[in-house]
Amino acid sequence: MQPKKPIDFSRLLTVGEVAHRAGVPVSTIHFYESKGLIASTRNAGNQRRFASVVLRYIAVIKVAQRTGIPLEEIKEALGRYPPGSKLTAAQWRELSTRWRANLDERITKLTRLRDELDSCIGCGCLSLDECPLRNPQDALGAEGPGPRILERP
């Protein structure tokens, strides 16, 4: 086993630099770190320092969040790899493949929602005769709470 190299703090980024380069507020960096999504080291003055690879992690986190993937799921996916490691193209492909089925399911549900609510969006009445959310006498209640018609496969 090779001896561990000392950390070269001159090559690491400050929290402000990370925030600026990632296009997010400093508070977002602190939040992601508190959730275990990214990690920092501390310099002699106890200031946070980040390896530049954290910028890629933040980009993936932001894109995943925009598609509706929950932070816990993002953390689980990133947690399969050593913290702060520079992932290979194959590892990134594996990560995205894991999310594909979930994204396809969301796309199906959002498309159904868009298409089936077209006739009542804007009318305000949610017509009991034609609304796709209609559930007379709670007939679908045995399947569980909430809008069951839109949840069908």
Backbone torsions as a table, in degrees:
resi	resn	phi	psi	omega
1	MET	NA	130.4	-179.5
2	GLN	-77.9	146.9	177.5
3	PRO	-64.9	146.0	-179.6
4	LYS	-69.4	130.2	178.9
5	LYS	-73.1	143.7	175.2
6	PRO	-67.2	147.6	179.9
7	ILE	-72.4	129.9	176.9
8	ASP	-90.9	95.2	-175.4
9	PHE	-66.3	-19.0	179.5
10	SER	-70.2	-18.7	-178.7
11	ARG	-98.4	-1.2	-179.5
12	LEU	-94.9	160.3	-177.1
13	LEU	-101.5	145.1	173.4
14	THR	-76.1	165.2	178.9
15	VAL	-61.9	-35.8	177.8
16	GLY	-65.9	-41.1	178.0
17	GLU	-65.1	-41.4	178.3
18	VAL	-62.3	-47.2	-179.4
19	ALA	-59.4	-46.2	-178.7
20	HIS	-62.9	-49.4	-176.9
21	ARG	-69.5	-30.3	179.7
22	ALA	-86.2	-14.8	180.0
23	GLY	74.2	32.6	178.6
24	VAL	-131.0	158.7	176.8
25	PRO	-68.7	156.0	176.5
26	VAL	-56.1	-37.5	-179.4
27	SER	-60.4	-31.8	177.6
28	THR	-67.0	-40.2	178.2
29	ILE	-61.5	-46.9	179.1
30	HIS	-61.5	-41.1	-179.5
31	PHE	-63.7	-48.7	179.6
32	TYR	-59.9	-39.1	179.4
33	GLU	-67.0	-41.2	-179.8
34	SER	-64.9	-26.9	179.2
35	LYS	-88.4	-2.1	178.3
36	GLY	80.0	15.9	-179.9
37	LEU	-81.2	-31.2	177.0
38	ILE	-136.4	165.3	-178.7
39	ALA	-137.1	151.9	176.4
40	SER	-125.9	169.8	170.4
41	THR	-115.6	175.6	178.3
42	ARG	-121.5	140.8	175.9
43	ASN	-88.6	-175.9	-177.5
44	ALA	-60.1	-28.8	178.2
45	GLY	-88.7	12.3	179.5
46	ASN	64.4	26.8	176.9
47	GLN	-94.4	143.5	179.1
48	ARG	-66.3	142.2	173.1
49	ARG	-138.2	140.1	-176.1
50	PHE	-122.8	140.9	172.2
51	ALA	-71.2	149.3	-176.2
52	SER	-62.2	-22.4	178.8
53	VAL	-60.3	-21.0	179.5
54	VAL	-61.3	-26.0	178.9
55	LEU	-63.7	-38.2	177.8
56	ARG	-67.2	-42.4	178.8
57	TYR	-60.4	-44.3	-179.2
58	ILE	-64.1	-40.2	177.9
59	ALA	-60.4	-44.7	179.4
60	VAL	-64.7	-42.7	179.3
61	ILE	-60.0	-47.2	-178.1
62	LYS	-63.8	-44.5	179.2
63	VAL	-63.7	-44.4	179.6
64	ALA	-62.1	-42.1	178.3
65	GLN	-62.2	-41.8	-179.3
66	ARG	-62.9	-26.7	178.3
67	THR	-87.6	-1.4	177.0
68	GLY	94.7	8.8	178.2
69	ILE	-75.8	125.4	-178.4
70	PRO	-66.0	150.1	-179.2
71	LEU	-56.0	-36.9	-179.3
72	GLU	-63.6	-38.4	178.1
73	GLU	-69.2	-37.1	177.3
74	ILE	-64.7	-45.3	-179.9
75	LYS	-61.5	-42.8	179.6
76	GLU	-61.5	-43.9	-179.1
77	ALA	-65.9	-45.4	179.7
78	LEU	-69.8	-27.6	-178.1
79	GLY	-69.4	-9.6	177.9
80	ARG	-73.9	-13.1	-175.8
81	TYR	-116.5	156.3	178.4
82	PRO	-57.8	135.5	-177.9
83	PRO	-54.8	131.8	175.7
84	GLY	72.4	9.7	-178.6
85	SER	-77.8	151.4	176.8
86	LYS	-84.6	106.9	-174.1
87	LEU	-76.7	148.5	177.8
88	THR	-79.4	167.5	176.9
89	ALA	-59.7	-39.0	179.8
90	ALA	-64.3	-39.5	178.5
91	GLN	-66.9	-40.0	177.7
92	TRP	-65.4	-38.6	178.7
93	ARG	-63.5	-42.4	177.7
94	GLU	-60.6	-43.6	179.7
95	LEU	-60.4	-47.4	-178.0
96	SER	-68.3	-33.7	178.4
97	THR	-62.9	-36.7	179.2
98	ARG	-62.1	-30.3	-178.2
99	TRP	-88.6	-14.2	-172.4
100	ARG	-57.5	-49.3	-178.1
101	ALA	-60.6	-42.8	178.5
102	ASN	-61.4	-44.2	180.0
103	LEU	-66.5	-40.9	177.8
104	ASP	-60.8	-41.1	178.3
105	GLU	-63.7	-42.7	178.4
106	ARG	-63.7	-41.9	179.3
107	ILE	-60.5	-43.9	178.8
108	THR	-59.8	-46.9	-179.0
109	LYS	-66.3	-41.1	179.7
110	LEU	-67.3	-38.1	177.5
111	THR	-64.6	-44.1	178.6
112	ARG	-62.4	-44.5	179.2
113	LEU	-59.5	-48.9	179.4
114	ARG	-59.0	-48.5	-175.0
115	ASP	-71.2	-37.3	-175.3
116	GLU	-86.2	-17.1	178.6
117	LEU	-98.2	-4.1	-179.0
118	ASP	-51.2	-45.1	-174.3
119	SER	-71.6	-21.6	-178.0
120	CYS	-108.9	-12.6	177.8
121	ILE	-64.4	125.0	179.0
122	GLY	97.7	-22.5	-178.1
123	CYS	-80.3	-30.9	176.4
124	GLY	83.1	-10.8	-174.4
125	CYS	-95.5	-21.3	-173.3
126	LEU	45.9	60.4	-176.9
127	SER	-43.2	124.4	179.8
128	LEU	-68.0	-19.7	180.0
129	ASP	-81.5	-30.0	-171.7
130	GLU	-127.2	-5.2	-175.8
131	CYS	-71.0	130.2	179.6
132	PRO	-67.5	-11.6	177.1
133	LEU	-87.4	-5.5	-174.9
134	ARG	-58.4	137.3	-179.3
135	ASN	-145.3	75.0	-176.0
136	PRO	-57.8	135.7	179.1
137	GLN	49.9	30.2	177.8
138	ASP	51.1	41.7	-178.1
139	ALA	-59.7	-28.2	-178.7
140	LEU	-94.6	3.1	-178.0
141	GLY	-59.5	-28.8	-179.9
142	ALA	-66.2	-23.7	179.6
143	GLU	-80.9	-14.7	-179.9
144	GLY	133.3	171.7	-177.5
145	PRO	-77.4	164.1	172.7
146	GLY	89.7	-175.6	-176.6
147	PRO	-74.8	94.2	-173.2
148	ARG	-75.4	-31.9	-175.1
149	ILE	-62.2	-42.4	-179.9
150	LEU	-73.5	-14.7	-178.5
151	GLU	-89.0	-0.5	-177.4
152	ARG	-64.6	154.8	179.7
153	PRO	-67.4	NA	NA
